[in-house]
Every structure is written in structure tokens, then in C-alpha cells.
Amino acid sequence: MYLTEKKLGNPRTKDSHEEIEILLESYLKQVEEIANTVSIVKQQMQSTEEIVNVILGATRNQLLLFELRIAMGTLGMSSGAIIASLYGMNLHNYLETNPHAFAIVGSTALGISMTVFAFCSRKLKQLAKGTT
């Protein structure tokens, strides 16, 4: 901006402001280009963030479904295990002498476990389809 020339004592000409205007316009165009680039990068970052959030939501849903299946299996096993715990209390129930009692009680416990698990699985499929 001719500060060095002014210090040396050389006067400015009247046309010198035009060069400054051209310089400032050039800087303004560069700033606008940078602002546009920043705006585009910001939009791309927001789009990427939305995509990542959708992927995380889907993964979270899959983990919840897996946890629900594990809980259903645990419920089925515990419903069959309650029968074993009742017979394991060392109480006299007069089944100790029956040679087929173990097979009957074991198959009953397994049947109850499988029934509870099948019921829970059917309900889960109905909920996944949207019908109740």
C-alpha cells in the first residue's frame, strides 16, 4: 500500500487506489472460495456423521436382538432347571425306586425348556414382523 514509498518521501499518485482495489478484490475472491470449500466440507462431515449414526443404530439393534435371544435361551433353560432343583432337594417323593423316573423327569424338564424357548421365539418373530 505504498508505505515504503511514503517513508522514502515519494508521493502517491491518484491512480494508486485502483491497484489497492484490485488487490482487495483478489483477496475477497480467495476468501469466498475458502468459505465455499469450508461449507462443502462441513456438509460432507454432516452427511458422514448421519451415515455413521445410522450404522451405529443398526448395530445397536442387532446387539439388542442377540441379547434378547440369549435371554430367551436362559429363560428356557431355567424353566427346565427348576424341575431338577425341586427333585434335588433330598425330599422323599417316592420316585427314587422307580427305574424310569429319571427318564420321565429329564424328558419333562427338556420338554418344558423347549416349549418355553419355542414360545419366546414365536413371539419374537411376531414382534419383528410387526404383528402381535
Secondary structure in CASP SS format (residue, H / E / C, confidence):
PFRMAT SS
TARGET T0000
AUTHOR 0000-0000-0000
METHOD secondary structure of the structure
MODEL  1
M C 1.00
Y C 1.00
L H 1.00
T H 1.00
E H 1.00
K H 1.00
K H 1.00
L H 1.00
G C 1.00
N C 1.00
P C 1.00
R C 1.00
T C 1.00
K C 1.00
D C 1.00
S H 1.00
H H 1.00
E H 1.00
E H 1.00
I H 1.00
E H 1.00
I H 1.00
L H 1.00
L H 1.00
E H 1.00
S H 1.00
Y H 1.00
L H 1.00
K H 1.00
Q H 1.00
V H 1.00
E H 1.00
E H 1.00
I H 1.00
A H 1.00
N H 1.00
T H 1.00
V H 1.00
S H 1.00
I H 1.00
V H 1.00
K H 1.00
Q H 1.00
Q H 1.00
M H 1.00
Q H 1.00
S H 1.00
T H 1.00
E H 1.00
E H 1.00
I H 1.00
V H 1.00
N H 1.00
V H 1.00
I H 1.00
L H 1.00
G H 1.00
A H 1.00
T H 1.00
R H 1.00
N H 1.00
Q H 1.00
L H 1.00
L H 1.00
L H 1.00
F H 1.00
E H 1.00
L H 1.00
R H 1.00
I H 1.00
A H 1.00
M H 1.00
G H 1.00
T H 1.00
L H 1.00
G H 1.00
M H 1.00
S H 1.00
S H 1.00
G H 1.00
A H 1.00
I H 1.00
I H 1.00
A H 1.00
S H 1.00
L H 1.00
Y H 1.00
G C 1.00
M C 1.00
N C 1.00
L C 1.00
H C 1.00
N C 1.00
Y C 1.00
L C 1.00
E C 1.00
T C 1.00
N C 1.00
P C 1.00
H C 1.00
A H 1.00
F H 1.00
A H 1.00
I H 1.00
V H 1.00
G H 1.00
S H 1.00
T H 1.00
A H 1.00
L H 1.00
G H 1.00
I H 1.00
S H 1.00
M H 1.00
T H 1.00
V H 1.00
F H 1.00
A H 1.00
F H 1.00
C H 1.00
S H 1.00
R H 1.00
K H 1.00
L H 1.00
K H 1.00
Q H 1.00
L H 1.00
A H 1.00
K H 1.00
G C 1.00
T C 1.00
T C 1.00
END
